[in-house]
C-alpha cells in the first residue's frame, strides 16, 4: 500500500509535466491559438493606443455670437481664445450663420453671449450665455466646456474680489481656480481608459485560446469514436494544473509586452516596476486560466468560442468601472464584476501605474485575485471530473454501439439533416 501511494505521488508531477508539454505542442501546432495567444496580444494594445493617439485636442475652433458687444464680452472672448483648449476663429452675426459654419466643419462649437450679459455682471447678478458643441467627438466637447468653465470661474472670482476688496484690503482673487492633474498628468483619454483595457486584452485572448484548444479536443473526439488521441491519461488535478502551467508560461512575454512596454511606447502613466507588474500578473493569469478551464465545457466547436466569448468584451470593460464607478452599480452587477479577474486586475493596474501605488496598497485586489484563482481551480476540477469525463465516457459508449452516432449527434445539434445511408 505504501509503495502504491509512493508511486502515485511520484507519477503525479510527471503527469503534470506531460500534460503541460502536450498543451504546449498543441498551442504551437494550432494557428488559431497562436493568433489568440500572441498575435492578438501584440496588435490589439498597439492598435487601441494608436486610435486614441493623440490623447488630447488643442485649439478647437469655435464661433462667437456677441449680442452684447461691450468691453466685458470682448475681454471674455479674448480670455477664451487664450486658452489652450479653444481657438476663436470666427464671429457670427446670428445663429443661422454660426450653424452654417458648424455644418461646414469650420467650427465645432458656438458660444452665444446675450445682450444683457455685461449688465448682469456689473449688477452682481447671475449672467447666462449659451454654448453649443459638436458631439461627434467627446474630446472637443470636453475642451470647449473646460475652457468656458475656467474662464467664467476666473471672471466670477475677480468680480467677487473687486466687490469685497475695500473691506478685506485685498485686490487678489478670493477663490483661486487651479487645475492640478494627479496620476493622469497628460489629462488624456488614452491614459485614463487604456490602463483598464490592457489587462482585459490579456484575459480575453487567453479565454479565446483556451476555448479554441478545448473545441479542437472535442472535435477530435467526434472523429475518433469519443477518444482524443492526443490526451494524456492523468488525474484531474494534474490535468488542470498542467494546462494552467502551460498557459502561464505562454503569457510571460505577452504580459511583459502589454503591461510594461506598451505604456512605455505610448507615454501612458508608468510608475510601476516590471517586478511589481509580474507579481500582480501571476494571480491574474492563473485565475484567468482556471476560469477558461471552468467554462470550456460550454464549447464544443472551435468556432463557437467567438460566439460565446467575443461579445463579452464590452460587458467586461463596463464592469471594471472605467466608465461608471463600481460602487454605483447595482449589487447584482457588482457581484458579477467581482467574479471576473479583469475587474480586480484592471483597477489594481491603474492604481499602480497612474497613482504609483505599491503592492501593499492594492493588497485587497491581489487577495481577491488569489481567491478567484483558488475558486476557479476547484470549479475547473469539478467540471473536469464530474462533467467532462463522464460526458467523454458517454461519447465512447455511444460510438461503440454505433460508430456514426457522434457524427449524427453533432449534425442534428447544428441543424443539419442526416440522410440514412
C-alpha positions in Angstrom: 0.0 0.0 0.0 2.8 2.4 0.9 4.6 1.6 -2.4 1.4 2.3 -4.3 0.9 5.7 -2.6 4.6 6.5 -3.3 4.2 5.6 -6.9 1.1 7.8 -7.2 3.0 10.7 -5.6 5.9 10.2 -8.0 3.7 9.8 -11.0 1.6 13.0 -10.3 4.3 15.6 -11.1 5.4 13.5 -14.1 1.8 13.5 -15.4 1.5 17.3 -14.8 4.6 17.9 -16.9 3.4 15.6 -19.6 0.1 17.5 -19.8 2.0 20.8 -19.8 4.3 19.6 -22.6 1.3 18.2 -24.6 -0.5 21.5 -24.3 2.5 23.5 -25.4 2.7 21.4 -28.5 -1.0 21.9 -29.2 -0.5 25.7 -28.8 2.2 25.9 -31.4 0.5 23.4 -33.7 -2.7 25.4 -33.9 -2.6 28.7 -36.0 -5.8 29.9 -34.4 -4.4 29.6 -30.9 -1.2 31.3 -31.9 -3.2 34.2 -33.2 -5.1 34.5 -30.0 -2.2 34.0 -27.6 0.5 36.1 -29.4 -0.7 38.0 -32.4 -3.8 39.4 -30.7 -1.7 40.5 -27.7 0.8 42.1 -30.0 -1.6 44.0 -32.2 -4.6 45.0 -30.2 -2.9 47.1 -27.5 -0.9 49.0 -30.1 -4.0 49.4 -32.2 -6.1 50.7 -29.4 -3.3 53.1 -28.3 -2.9 54.4 -31.9 -6.7 55.0 -32.2 -6.6 57.2 -29.0 -3.4 59.0 -30.1 -3.0 61.9 -29.7 -4.7 61.8 -26.3 -5.7 65.4 -26.1 -7.1 68.0 -28.5 -6.0 71.6 -28.6 -7.3 74.8 -30.1 -10.8 73.5 -31.0 -12.2 76.1 -33.4 -15.4 77.9 -32.2 -17.6 80.8 -33.4 -18.8 83.7 -31.2 -22.2 85.3 -31.4 -21.7 88.5 -29.3 -25.1 90.2 -28.9 -23.8 92.4 -26.1 -20.7 93.9 -27.8 -19.2 95.5 -24.7 -15.7 95.7 -23.3 -16.6 92.9 -20.8 -17.7 90.4 -23.5 -14.7 91.3 -25.7 -12.4 90.6 -22.8 -14.2 87.3 -22.0 -13.8 86.2 -25.7 -10.1 87.1 -25.6 -9.6 85.0 -22.5 -11.4 82.1 -24.0 -9.3 82.4 -27.1 -6.1 82.5 -25.0 -6.8 79.0 -23.5 -5.0 76.0 -25.0 -8.3 74.2 -25.4 -10.2 76.6 -27.7 -9.5 78.9 -30.5 -11.9 81.6 -31.6 -11.8 81.6 -35.4 -15.0 83.4 -36.4 -17.6 85.9 -35.2 -21.2 85.3 -36.4 -23.9 87.8 -36.8 -26.6 85.4 -35.8 -27.3 81.8 -35.0 -28.0 80.9 -38.6 -24.6 82.0 -39.7 -22.9 80.1 -36.8 -24.8 76.9 -37.6 -23.7 77.2 -41.3 -20.1 77.4 -40.1 -20.6 74.3 -37.9 -22.3 72.3 -40.7 -19.4 73.1 -43.0 -17.0 71.9 -40.2 -15.2 75.3 -40.0 -16.1 75.3 -36.3 -17.0 72.7 -33.7 -18.7 74.9 -31.2 -20.8 78.0 -30.8 -20.7 80.5 -27.9 -23.7 82.9 -27.8 -23.5 85.9 -25.5 -26.8 87.6 -24.7 -27.4 91.3 -24.9 -27.7 91.8 -21.1 -24.6 89.8 -20.2 -22.4 92.8 -19.1 -25.4 94.5 -17.4 -26.0 91.4 -15.2 -22.3 91.1 -14.4 -22.0 94.7 -13.4 -25.0 94.4 -11.1 -23.7 91.3 -9.4 -26.5 89.2 -10.9 -26.1 85.8 -12.4 -25.3 86.0 -16.1 -26.1 83.3 -18.6 -24.8 82.5 -22.1 -25.3 79.5 -24.4 -22.7 77.0 -25.5 -23.3 74.6 -28.4 -20.9 71.8 -29.2 -20.5 69.3 -31.9 -20.8 65.9 -30.2 -19.2 63.8 -32.9 -16.0 63.8 -30.7 -16.3 63.9 -27.0 -12.8 65.4 -26.7 -14.0 68.6 -28.5 -17.0 68.9 -26.2 -14.7 68.4 -23.2 -12.3 71.1 -24.3 -15.0 73.7 -25.1 -16.7 73.1 -21.8 -13.4 73.2 -19.9 -12.3 76.4 -21.4 -15.6 78.2 -20.9 -15.9 76.9 -17.3 -12.3 78.0 -16.4 -12.7 81.5 -17.9 -16.1 82.2 -16.3 -15.0 81.0 -12.9 -12.0 83.3 -13.1 -14.2 86.1 -14.1 -16.6 85.5 -11.2 -13.7 85.3 -8.8 -12.3 88.6 -9.9 -15.7 90.3 -9.7 -16.1 88.9 -6.2 -12.7 90.1 -5.1 -13.3 93.5 -6.5 -16.6 93.8 -4.6 -15.1 93.0 -1.2 -11.6 94.5 -1.7 -12.4 97.7 0.3 -13.4 95.5 3.2 -10.6 93.0 3.3 -7.9 95.2 1.7 -7.1 92.5 -0.8 -7.0 93.0 -4.5 -6.4 89.4 -5.4 -8.8 86.6 -6.1 -10.7 85.2 -3.2 -11.3 81.8 -4.8 -8.4 80.6 -7.0 -9.3 78.2 -9.8 -6.3 75.9 -10.4 -6.1 72.5 -12.0 -3.6 70.1 -10.7 -3.9 66.7 -12.5 -2.9 63.8 -10.4 -2.0 60.4 -11.9 -3.1 61.2 -15.5 -0.9 64.3 -15.8 -1.5 64.5 -19.5 -5.2 64.6 -18.9 -5.6 62.3 -21.9 -8.4 59.9 -22.6 -6.0 57.0 -23.6 -4.1 57.3 -20.3 -7.4 57.0 -18.4 -9.0 54.2 -20.5 -6.2 52.1 -21.9 -4.9 51.1 -18.4 -8.2 49.4 -17.8 -8.4 47.8 -21.3 -4.8 46.3 -21.4 -5.5 43.7 -18.7 -8.8 42.9 -20.4 -7.0 42.2 -23.7 -4.9 39.6 -21.9 -7.9 38.0 -20.3 -10.0 37.8 -23.5 -7.1 36.4 -25.6 -6.4 33.7 -23.1 -10.1 32.7 -22.8 -10.4 32.6 -26.5 -7.3 30.5 -26.9 -8.3 28.1 -24.1 -11.7 27.7 -25.6 -10.3 27.0 -29.1 -8.0 24.3 -27.7 -10.9 22.6 -25.9 -13.1 22.9 -29.0 -10.3 21.2 -31.0 -10.1 18.4 -28.5 -13.9 17.9 -28.7 -13.8 17.8 -32.5 -11.0 15.1 -32.3 -13.2 13.0 -30.1 -16.1 13.2 -32.5 -13.8 11.9 -35.3 -12.1 9.2 -33.1 -15.1 7.4 -31.5 -15.1 9.6 -28.4 -11.3 9.4 -27.8 -8.8 12.2 -28.1 -5.6 10.5 -29.5 -3.5 13.3 -28.0 -4.9 13.0 -24.5 -2.6 12.3 -21.6 -4.1 10.0 -19.0 -3.6 11.9 -15.8 -5.5 12.7 -12.6 -7.9 15.7 -12.6 -5.7 18.0 -10.6 -2.6 17.1 -12.7 -4.6 17.8 -15.9 -5.9 21.2 -14.7 -2.6 22.4 -13.2 -0.6 21.1 -16.3 -2.8 23.1 -18.7 -2.7 26.2 -16.4 1.1 25.9 -16.2 1.3 25.9 -20.0 -0.9 29.0 -20.3 1.1 30.8 -17.6 4.4 30.0 -19.5 2.9 31.1 -22.8 1.9 34.5 -21.4 5.2 35.5 -19.8 6.3 37.6 -22.8 2.7 38.9 -23.7 2.2 40.1 -20.1 5.6 42.0 -20.2 4.9 43.5 -23.6 1.3 44.5 -23.0 1.5 45.8 -19.4 5.1 47.2 -19.4 6.3 48.1 -22.9 3.0 49.3 -24.4 2.6 52.1 -21.8 6.2 53.0 -22.3 5.9 53.2 -26.1 2.8 55.5 -25.9 3.8 57.5 -22.9 1.0 56.4 -20.6 1.4 56.8 -16.9 4.0 54.3 -15.8 5.0 54.3 -12.1 5.1 50.5 -11.6 8.3 48.5 -11.9 8.4 45.4 -14.1 8.7 43.2 -10.9 5.5 44.8 -9.5 3.7 44.1 -12.7 4.8 40.5 -12.8 3.9 39.9 -9.1 0.4 41.3 -9.9 0.0 39.3 -13.1 0.7 35.9 -11.7 -2.5 35.5 -9.7 -4.4 37.3 -12.5 -3.2 34.9 -15.3 -3.7 31.9 -13.1 -7.3 32.9 -12.3 -8.0 33.6 -16.0 -6.6 30.2 -16.9 -8.7 28.3 -14.4 -11.7 30.4 -15.4 -11.2 29.3 -19.0 -10.9 25.7 -18.0 -14.1 26.1 -15.9 -16.3 27.5 -18.7 -14.8 25.4 -21.6 -17.4 22.7 -21.1 -19.8 25.1 -22.9 -17.7 25.0 -26.1 -17.9 22.1 -28.5 -16.5 23.6 -31.6 -13.5 25.8 -32.3 -15.7 28.4 -34.0 -18.2 28.6 -31.2 -15.7 30.3 -28.9 -16.2 33.5 -30.9 -20.0 33.5 -30.2 -19.5 32.6 -26.6 -16.7 35.0 -25.6 -16.3 37.7 -28.1 -19.4 39.6 -27.2 -18.5 39.7 -23.5 -15.6 42.1 -24.1 -17.7 45.2 -23.9 -19.6 44.0 -20.8 -16.3 43.2 -19.0 -15.0 46.7 -19.8 -18.0 48.3 -18.2 -17.8 46.0 -15.2 -14.3 47.2 -14.4 -15.7 50.6 -13.5 -13.9 52.6 -16.2 -17.0 54.4 -17.4 -19.2 54.2 -14.3 -17.9 53.6 -10.7 -18.5 50.1 -9.4 -19.9 51.3 -6.1 -22.7 53.0 -8.0 -23.7 49.7 -9.8 -26.5 47.5 -8.6 -25.5 44.7 -6.2 -26.1 42.1 -8.9 -23.7 43.7 -11.3 -21.1 44.3 -8.5 -21.2 40.5 -7.8 -20.8 39.7 -11.5 -17.9 42.1 -11.7 -16.3 40.7 -8.6 -16.3 37.2 -10.2 -14.1 38.4 -13.1 -10.3 38.6 -12.7 -10.1 41.5 -15.1 -12.1 43.7 -12.7 -9.6 43.4 -9.9 -6.6 43.4 -12.2 -7.7 46.5 -14.1 -8.3 48.6 -11.0 -5.1 47.4 -9.4 -3.0 48.0 -12.5 -4.5 51.5 -13.0 -3.6 52.4 -9.4 0.0 51.2 -9.5 0.6 52.8 -12.9 -1.3 56.1 -12.5 -1.1 56.8 -8.8 2.2 55.0 -8.0 0.5 52.6 -5.6 2.6 49.7 -4.2 1.6 46.1 -3.9 0.7 46.8 -0.3 -1.7 49.5 -1.4 -3.5 47.1 -3.7 -3.3 44.1 -1.3 -7.1 43.7 -1.4 -7.1 43.4 -5.2 -4.2 40.8 -5.0 -6.1 38.8 -2.3 -9.2 38.8 -4.5 -7.2 37.6 -7.5 -5.7 34.7 -5.5 -9.2 33.9 -4.1 -10.6 33.8 -7.6 -7.7 31.6 -8.7 -8.5 29.1 -5.9 -12.2 29.1 -6.5 -11.8 28.7 -10.3 -9.3 25.9 -9.7 -11.8 24.0 -7.6 -14.5 24.6 -10.1 -12.3 23.6 -13.0 -11.5 20.3 -11.2 -15.2 19.7 -10.6 -16.1 20.4 -14.2 -13.3 18.1 -15.5 -14.2 15.3 -13.1 -18.0 15.4 -12.9 -18.9 16.9 -16.2 -16.4 16.4 -19.0 -15.0 13.0 -18.2 -18.5 11.4 -17.7 -19.5 13.0 -21.0 -16.5 11.6 -22.8 -17.2 8.1 -21.5 -20.8 8.5 -22.7 -19.5 9.5 -26.1 -17.3 6.4 -26.2 -20.2 4.2 -25.2 -22.4 5.7 -27.9 -19.7 5.3 -30.5 -19.1 1.7 -29.5 -22.7 0.9 -30.3 -22.9 3.0 -33.5 -19.7 4.4 -34.9 -21.7 7.1 -36.7 -23.7 8.2 -33.6 -21.3 11.1 -32.8 -21.4 12.5 -36.3 -25.2 12.3 -36.4 -25.5 13.9 -32.9 -23.3 16.8 -34.0 -25.2 17.2 -37.3 -28.6 17.3 -35.5 -27.3 19.7 -33.0 -26.2 22.0 -35.8 -29.5 21.7 -37.6 -28.1 19.5 -40.5 -30.3 16.8 -41.9 -28.5 13.4 -41.9 -29.8 11.0 -44.6 -29.6 7.3 -43.8 -27.0 5.5 -45.9 
